[in-house]
Amino acid sequence: MAKAKEPKPVAKTTSVRSGKAASPPPAARLSPEEVYKLIQESAYFKAKARGFEPGHEVQDWIEAEAEVRRRLEGRV
């Protein structure tokens, strides 16, 4: 049986000038269509979690939209 490879350690990037850890590149902005798809997917999983019981579609969407917007605001 082949031996599994161990993951290589990840080196932290440092700024040449300051010697401090370099900040990651700014997050790419999502298009309105991409945000819509994230909300749509989140609402689907909320509906699935409750067994697709009818009558909660709007509430699922509202909760999904708030959740996605909150997550996106947390990104920098």
C-alpha positions as CSV (number, residue, x, y, z in Angstrom):
1,M,0.0,0.0,0.0
2,A,1.3,3.5,-0.9
3,K,2.3,5.8,1.9
4,A,0.1,9.0,2.0
5,K,2.0,12.2,1.4
6,E,2.1,14.6,4.3
7,P,1.0,18.1,3.5
8,K,3.8,20.6,3.0
9,P,4.0,23.4,5.6
10,V,2.8,26.7,4.4
11,A,5.2,29.5,4.7
12,K,3.9,32.9,5.9
13,T,4.6,35.8,3.6
14,T,6.5,38.7,5.0
15,S,6.8,42.2,3.7
16,V,10.4,42.9,2.6
17,R,10.3,46.5,3.9
18,S,8.6,46.1,7.3
19,G,9.3,42.4,8.1
20,K,5.7,42.1,9.1
21,A,3.2,39.6,7.7
22,A,1.9,40.8,4.4
23,S,-1.9,41.3,4.2
24,P,-3.8,39.1,1.8
25,P,-5.0,40.7,-1.4
26,P,-8.4,42.5,-1.2
27,A,-11.3,40.2,-1.8
28,A,-12.9,40.4,-5.2
29,R,-16.3,42.1,-5.3
30,L,-19.1,39.8,-6.2
31,S,-21.5,40.7,-9.0
32,P,-25.2,41.1,-8.1
33,E,-25.8,37.8,-10.0
34,E,-23.3,36.0,-7.8
35,V,-24.8,37.4,-4.6
36,Y,-28.3,36.3,-5.9
37,K,-27.0,32.8,-6.4
38,L,-25.5,32.7,-2.9
39,I,-28.9,33.8,-1.5
40,Q,-30.7,31.3,-3.6
41,E,-28.5,28.5,-2.5
42,S,-28.8,29.4,1.1
43,A,-32.6,29.6,0.9
44,Y,-32.7,26.2,-0.8
45,F,-30.7,24.6,2.1
46,K,-32.9,26.3,4.7
47,A,-36.0,24.8,2.9
48,K,-34.3,21.4,2.6
49,A,-33.4,21.4,6.4
50,R,-37.1,21.8,7.2
51,G,-38.2,19.1,4.7
52,F,-39.5,21.6,2.0
53,E,-42.6,22.2,4.1
54,P,-44.7,24.7,2.1
55,G,-45.5,28.2,3.3
56,H,-42.1,29.3,4.5
57,E,-40.5,30.3,1.2
58,V,-40.4,34.0,1.8
59,Q,-39.0,33.6,5.4
60,D,-36.3,31.3,4.0
61,W,-35.4,33.9,1.4
62,I,-35.3,36.8,3.9
63,E,-33.2,34.8,6.4
64,A,-30.9,33.6,3.6
65,E,-30.4,37.2,2.3
66,A,-29.6,38.5,5.7
67,E,-27.1,35.7,6.3
68,V,-25.3,36.2,3.0
69,R,-25.2,40.0,3.4
70,R,-23.8,39.6,6.9
71,R,-21.1,37.2,5.7
72,L,-20.2,39.4,2.8
73,E,-19.9,42.5,5.0
74,G,-17.4,40.5,7.2
75,R,-15.1,40.0,4.2
76,V,-12.6,42.7,3.5
